[in-house]
């Protein structure tokens, strides 16, 4: 039997876009021999993400939980409270309370500070040969998310270390080593944040957004302390990892298709559409998964109740039925509407912030440097399957 899709296939790592193209052309709604289903067409994925029969409640799935340490282990108990893993009314309740952090007013208030952080980091990075990831893409969102949540500067590195380890929980497969690390990191982060919250309650109210999450809303609803800790862990991880990848993957795409970078230099007003096009072209998040609560028809295929379905954002972004000439980076493309930040009820609350951070980085780099070139022909990617990003991106910068 020919296996059309295998998460461990070396060919998937060497050229995933060609791999997905072959799968999309051969069997776009594919049932793997491993039990789960895979979707590769944009419209099918969009339909799945918006379906009322699509569940994100993976912590309730015995097999998913067992692979990560069992239903009572720290990381599974935490993810059971994540906004990302909720359905229906439970999801709407937590999303409404967490969304207070990401209002347009709060995001707009962060704009000057984001510009200051980017400006300072580029000053420190300088010109010549630099690593864009270590010098700018990685520290910038950590500083921004840390300030957003009121995490003291001296504690942000260890918070990032804890949340990085827990972040592997969303990968399709988890090694024993990762399982041990994530179940050690979650209690350490939880203890730290609960103590931080205790001190915050005893002091005068702060204006950061952790304080917002600790308060009741206008209707008197309130998150529990455990819900706050779980969702801060999620926000901290998603708030820096996806932004790092959007910047790194996006800059690499611009360097590999220099006509697109030239177009952005000539017309900075393209930056808004550029964020959608760059996230379509090489998304910072590769996939989303759902469990079907009812038999679900997608085109002519009925996927049975209980099936796990993987939606491949990378494949959707290169679907020629949605995007003509999909392998070309076109910053003037109309109606991109990337799925990189999901769709439907689980559309990413932090998408606007992430795009603002990335666009600020690209704008300032293009303004400051006459020449931006790739300084290596060997690229290394993180082991994280889902949150795909570069470990480093050596550049040559000239003013």
LODREN-358981 format. One record per residue (C-alpha): x negated, y negated, z negated. Coordinates in steps of 0.5 Angstrom, whole numbers, padded with zeros to 4 digits, always signed. Layout:
<nodes>
XYZ
...
</nodes>
This chain:
<nodes>
+0000+0000+0000
-0003-0007+0002
-0003-0012-0004
-0001-0019-0001
-0002-0022-0008
-0006-0021-0014
-0008-0026-0019
-0015-0023-0019
-0016-0022-0012
-0023-0025-0010
-0020-0028-0004
-0016-0032-0008
-0021-0036-0011
-0026-0037-0005
-0020-0040+0000
-0013-0040-0004
-0010-0045+0001
-0011-0040+0007
-0009-0034+0002
-0003-0037+0001
-0002-0039+0008
-0002-0032+0010
+0003-0030+0004
+0008-0035+0006
+0008-0033+0014
+0008-0025+0012
+0013-0025+0006
+0015-0032+0003
+0019-0029-0002
+0015-0024-0005
+0016-0018-0010
+0009-0016-0012
+0007-0009-0014
+0006-0012-0021
+0013-0013-0023
+0013-0021-0022
+0016-0025-0016
+0012-0030-0012
+0015-0036-0008
+0010-0040-0003
+0015-0045+0001
+0017-0052-0002
+0024-0051-0001
+0025-0045-0005
+0020-0047-0011
+0024-0053-0011
+0031-0049-0012
+0028-0045-0017
+0026-0050-0021
+0032-0054-0021
+0036-0047-0022
+0041-0047-0028
+0039-0039-0028
+0031-0041-0029
+0029-0040-0036
+0022-0043-0039
+0023-0039-0046
+0017-0035-0045
+0015-0034-0052
+0022-0030-0053
+0019-0025-0048
+0016-0019-0052
+0011-0017-0046
+0009-0025-0046
+0008-0026-0053
+0004-0019-0054
-0001-0021-0049
-0002-0027-0053
-0002-0024-0060
+0005-0022-0062
+0011-0026-0063
+0009-0028-0070
+0002-0030-0068
+0000-0038-0069
+0000-0039-0062
+0007-0036-0060
+0010-0039-0066
+0007-0046-0063
+0009-0045-0056
+0016-0043-0058
+0017-0050-0060
+0014-0053-0054
+0018-0058-0050
+0015-0054-0044
+0018-0047-0047
+0025-0049-0048
+0032-0049-0044
+0039-0052-0045
+0041-0056-0051
+0035-0054-0055
+0030-0057-0049
+0035-0063-0048
+0034-0065-0055
+0027-0064-0056
+0026-0068-0049
+0030-0074-0051
+0026-0075-0058
+0019-0074-0054
+0021-0078-0049
+0021-0084-0053
+0013-0084-0053
+0014-0084-0045
+0018-0090-0044
+0017-0095-0038
+0015-0100-0044
+0010-0096-0047
+0007-0094-0041
+0007-0101-0039
+0004-0103-0045
-0002-0098-0044
-0004-0101-0037
-0009-0107-0040
-0012-0102-0045
-0013-0096-0039
-0016-0102-0035
-0021-0104-0040
-0023-0096-0042
-0024-0095-0034
-0028-0101-0034
-0032-0100-0040
-0034-0092-0038
-0036-0094-0031
-0041-0100-0034
-0044-0094-0038
-0044-0089-0032
-0047-0094-0027
-0050-0092-0020
-0054-0088-0017
-0053-0080-0018
-0047-0079-0023
-0043-0074-0025
-0036-0077-0025
-0032-0071-0029
-0037-0072-0035
-0038-0080-0034
-0031-0082-0033
-0025-0077-0031
-0026-0073-0038
-0027-0078-0043
-0022-0083-0040
-0016-0079-0041
-0018-0077-0048
-0019-0084-0050
-0012-0086-0048
-0008-0080-0050
-0012-0081-0057
-0010-0088-0058
-0003-0087-0055
-0002-0082-0061
-0006-0085-0066
-0012-0080-0067
-0018-0083-0070
-0024-0084-0065
-0028-0079-0069
-0023-0074-0069
-0021-0074-0062
-0027-0069-0059
-0025-0064-0064
-0018-0064-0062
-0020-0064-0055
-0023-0057-0057
-0017-0054-0061
-0012-0056-0055
-0017-0054-0050
-0017-0047-0053
-0010-0047-0054
-0008-0049-0047
-0010-0042-0044
-0004-0040-0047
+0000-0042-0040
-0005-0038-0036
-0002-0032-0033
-0007-0027-0036
-0010-0028-0042
-0017-0024-0044
-0018-0022-0051
-0023-0027-0052
-0018-0032-0050
-0013-0029-0055
-0017-0030-0061
-0020-0037-0060
-0013-0040-0059
-0010-0036-0065
-0016-0039-0069
-0015-0046-0066
-0008-0047-0067
-0008-0047-0074
-0014-0051-0075
-0011-0056-0071
-0004-0056-0074
-0007-0057-0081
-0011-0063-0079
-0005-0066-0076
+0000-0065-0082
-0005-0068-0086
-0006-0074-0081
+0002-0074-0081
+0002-0074-0089
-0003-0080-0090
+0001-0084-0084
+0007-0083-0089
+0004-0086-0095
+0001-0092-0091
+0004-0098-0088
+0008-0096-0081
+0003-0096-0075
+0005-0098-0068
+0002-0092-0065
+0007-0087-0062
+0005-0081-0067
+0009-0086-0071
+0015-0086-0066
+0015-0079-0066
+0016-0078-0074
+0022-0083-0074
+0029-0082-0073
+0032-0084-0067
+0038-0089-0066
+0043-0083-0067
+0039-0080-0073
+0036-0074-0070
+0029-0073-0072
+0024-0068-0070
+0021-0063-0075
+0014-0063-0077
+0013-0057-0074
+0016-0059-0067
+0012-0065-0068
+0005-0061-0069
+0007-0057-0063
+0009-0062-0058
+0003-0066-0060
-0001-0060-0058
+0002-0060-0052
+0002-0067-0050
-0006-0068-0052
-0007-0062-0048
-0003-0064-0042
-0005-0071-0042
-0012-0070-0041
-0013-0064-0037
-0008-0065-0032
-0011-0072-0031
-0018-0070-0031
-0016-0065-0025
-0012-0070-0021
-0018-0075-0021
-0023-0070-0020
-0019-0066-0014
-0017-0072-0011
-0024-0075-0011
-0026-0069-0008
-0021-0069-0003
-0022-0076-0001
-0030-0075+0000
-0028-0069+0004
-0023-0073+0009
-0027-0079+0009
-0022-0082+0014
-0017-0082+0008
-0022-0086+0003
-0023-0091+0009
-0016-0092+0009
-0015-0093+0002
-0021-0098+0002
-0018-0102+0008
-0011-0102+0004
-0011-0102-0003
-0003-0102-0003
-0003-0095-0001
-0005-0093-0008
+0002-0091-0010
+0003-0086-0004
-0004-0084-0005
-0002-0081-0012
+0003-0077-0009
-0001-0074-0003
-0007-0073-0007
-0003-0069-0012
+0000-0065-0006
-0006-0064-0003
-0010-0061-0009
-0005-0061-0015
-0008-0061-0022
-0003-0055-0024
-0003-0049-0019
+0004-0046-0021
+0010-0046-0026
+0013-0039-0028
+0021-0038-0030
+0025-0032-0032
+0031-0031-0029
+0038-0031-0033
+0042-0028-0028
+0041-0025-0021
+0039-0031-0016
+0040-0031-0009
+0034-0035-0005
+0036-0035+0002
+0037-0028+0004
+0034-0025-0002
+0037-0024-0009
+0032-0024-0014
+0035-0020-0020
+0036-0022-0027
+0030-0021-0032
+0025-0022-0026
+0019-0027-0027
+0018-0031-0021
+0012-0035-0020
+0012-0042-0016
+0006-0044-0013
+0005-0051-0013
-0001-0050-0008
+0002-0047-0003
+0008-0051-0003
+0004-0057-0002
+0001-0054+0004
+0008-0052+0007
+0008-0054+0014
+0016-0054+0014
+0016-0059+0009
+0009-0063+0011
+0007-0063+0018
+0000-0062+0019
-0001-0060+0012
-0008-0059+0011
-0010-0067+0013
-0010-0072+0008
-0005-0077+0010
-0004-0083+0005
+0001-0086+0010
+0005-0080+0010
+0013-0081+0009
+0017-0078+0003
+0011-0074+0000
+0015-0072-0007
+0010-0067-0009
+0012-0062-0014
+0005-0062-0017
+0009-0065-0024
+0014-0060-0023
+0022-0062-0021
+0029-0061-0025
+0030-0061-0032
+0022-0060-0033
+0019-0065-0029
+0013-0068-0033
+0014-0073-0038
+0007-0076-0037
+0007-0076-0030
+0007-0083-0029
+0002-0084-0035
-0003-0079-0031
-0002-0083-0024
-0003-0089-0027
-0010-0087-0030
-0012-0084-0024
-0010-0090-0019
-0014-0094-0024
-0020-0090-0023
-0020-0090-0016
-0018-0097-0015
-0024-0099-0019
-0029-0094-0016
-0027-0097-0009
-0028-0104-0011
-0034-0103-0015
-0038-0098-0010
-0040-0099-0003
-0042-0092-0002
-0039-0086-0005
-0042-0079-0003
-0042-0072-0006
-0049-0071-0008
-0048-0063-0008
-0046-0058-0004
-0044-0053-0009
-0038-0054-0013
-0036-0050-0020
-0029-0049-0022
-0026-0048-0029
-0024-0041-0031
-0017-0044-0032
-0013-0041-0027
-0007-0045-0028
-0010-0052-0029
-0015-0052-0024
-0021-0057-0024
-0028-0058-0023
-0033-0057-0028
-0037-0063-0026
-0037-0067-0019
-0044-0070-0018
-0043-0077-0014
-0048-0082-0011
-0046-0089-0012
-0048-0095-0009
-0046-0102-0010
</nodes>
